[in-house]
């Protein structure tokens, strides 16, 4: 069954259809939350809250948009709200690349938990990205900086979507290893 069919059945009161949507998307929601909050318990809470909100607002879902994209937006907003409450800032890839182009600049003052300036965090992230193999760097840039979907990346690189997911997983793992202790 397609997501749209499951959504329609859920709207018609079929609880099993909504359970199937949760089964399909729960890991993606959890992984997205982990990217932002970096805490398994908090990520679990946020993913559960996201599905509660989806259930309550399913009647507002627009069928011309992907369900996964809609869910991602809900998870993202919940994460950002959580981080605001904790008075922390998370440096996203697109921010880093917009701020740092390889030339030194005067530091900007931004409160961050570990005391590093945003400019310094961006520089460190940029340096770590340059140490990655070109294939890893490319896939991270397409997903994180360009914010392309898995499907769009698969079409662009002419590779299967499973390969996109696998390459992203390993590229993120390599980048995390390079940044261990630096941006935590």
C-alpha positions in Angstrom: 0.0 0.0 0.0 1.2 3.5 -0.7 1.5 6.1 2.0 -1.4 8.0 0.5 -3.6 4.9 0.8 -2.5 4.3 4.3 -3.3 7.9 5.2 -6.7 7.7 3.7 -7.5 4.5 5.5 -6.2 6.1 8.8 -8.5 9.1 8.2 -11.4 6.6 7.7 -10.6 5.1 11.2 -8.4 2.2 10.3 -5.9 2.0 13.2 -3.8 -0.7 11.5 -3.1 1.6 8.6 -1.7 4.3 10.9 0.4 1.6 12.7 1.9 0.7 9.3 2.8 4.4 8.7 4.5 4.5 12.1 6.4 1.2 11.3 7.6 2.6 8.0 8.8 6.0 9.3 9.7 5.5 12.9 13.4 4.9 12.4 13.7 7.9 10.1 12.0 10.1 12.6 14.3 8.8 15.4 17.4 9.3 13.3 16.4 12.8 12.4 15.8 13.6 16.0 19.2 12.2 16.9 20.9 14.4 14.4 19.6 17.4 16.2 19.5 16.5 19.9 22.3 13.9 20.1 20.6 12.1 23.0 18.8 8.8 22.5 16.2 9.3 25.2 15.3 12.8 24.0 15.3 11.6 20.3 12.9 8.8 21.3 10.6 11.2 23.1 10.6 13.6 20.2 9.9 10.9 17.6 6.9 9.7 19.7 5.6 13.2 20.1 6.0 13.7 16.3 3.7 10.7 15.6 1.2 11.9 18.1 1.1 15.3 16.3 0.8 13.5 12.9 -2.1 11.5 14.2 -3.9 14.6 15.6 -3.3 16.6 12.4 -3.6 13.9 9.7 -6.8 15.6 8.4 -4.5 18.6 7.5 -2.1 16.5 5.4 -1.7 17.6 1.8 -1.6 14.5 -0.4 0.5 16.3 -3.1 3.4 16.4 -0.6 5.4 13.4 0.6 4.4 12.0 4.0 8.1 11.6 4.9 8.8 15.3 4.1 5.8 16.4 6.3 6.9 14.1 9.1 10.5 15.4 8.8 9.3 19.0 9.2 7.3 18.1 12.3 10.4 16.3 13.9 12.6 19.2 12.9 10.4 21.8 14.6 10.1 19.7 17.7 13.9 19.3 17.9 14.5 23.0 17.4 11.9 23.9 20.0 13.7 21.5 22.4 17.0 23.0 21.7 15.7 26.5 22.2 14.3 25.5 25.6 17.8 24.2 26.5 19.4 27.4 25.3 21.7 25.5 23.0 22.5 26.0 19.4 23.2 23.3 16.9 25.4 24.1 13.9 23.8 22.6 10.8 25.9 21.9 7.7 24.3 24.6 5.6 25.1 27.2 8.2 28.7 26.1 8.3 29.2 26.3 4.6 27.4 29.6 4.3 29.7 31.1 7.0 33.0 29.6 6.1 34.5 29.8 2.6 38.1 29.1 3.5 39.2 32.7 4.2 39.7 34.0 7.7 37.2 36.5 9.0 36.5 38.4 12.2 34.8 36.1 14.7 31.1 36.6 15.3 29.9 36.2 18.9 27.3 33.4 19.3 26.7 31.6 22.6 27.4 27.9 22.1 27.7 25.3 24.8 31.4 24.4 24.5 32.6 28.0 24.1 33.7 27.8 20.5 32.6 30.6 18.3 30.4 29.7 15.4 33.1 30.7 12.9 35.5 28.3 14.6 33.0 25.5 14.5 32.3 26.2 10.8 36.1 26.2 10.1 36.6 22.9 11.9 33.7 21.3 10.2 34.9 22.5 6.8 38.4 21.1 7.5 37.0 17.7 8.5 34.9 17.7 5.3 38.0 18.3 3.2 39.6 15.2 4.8 36.8 12.9 3.5 37.1 11.1 0.2 35.3 13.0 -2.6 32.4 10.5 -2.8 31.7 11.0 0.9 32.0 14.7 0.8 29.7 14.9 -2.3 27.0 12.8 -0.7 27.1 14.8 2.5 27.0 18.1 0.7 24.0 17.0 -1.4 22.0 15.8 1.6 23.1 18.2 4.4 24.0 21.4 2.6 21.8 21.2 -0.5 19.0 19.5 1.5 18.1 17.1 -1.3 15.9 14.1 -0.7 17.3 10.6 -1.0 15.3 10.2 -4.2 16.8 13.3 -5.7 20.3 12.3 -4.8 19.7 8.9 -6.3 18.6 10.4 -9.5 21.4 13.0 -9.6 24.1 10.4 -9.0 22.4 7.7 -11.0 22.6 5.2 -8.1 20.0 3.2 -6.2 18.4 4.8 -3.2 19.7 2.1 -0.9 23.2 3.0 -2.1 22.5 6.7 -1.2 21.4 5.7 2.3 24.4 3.4 2.8 26.9 6.0 1.5 25.4 8.7 3.7 25.5 6.4 6.8 29.2 5.7 6.3 30.1 9.2 5.3 28.4 10.6 8.5 30.2 7.9 10.5 33.6 9.0 9.1 32.8 12.7 9.6 31.8 12.0 13.2 35.1 10.2 13.8 37.0 13.2 12.5 35.0 15.6 14.6 35.0 13.4 17.8 35.6 15.7 20.7 35.8 18.8 18.6 32.1 19.8 18.1 30.5 18.0 21.0 
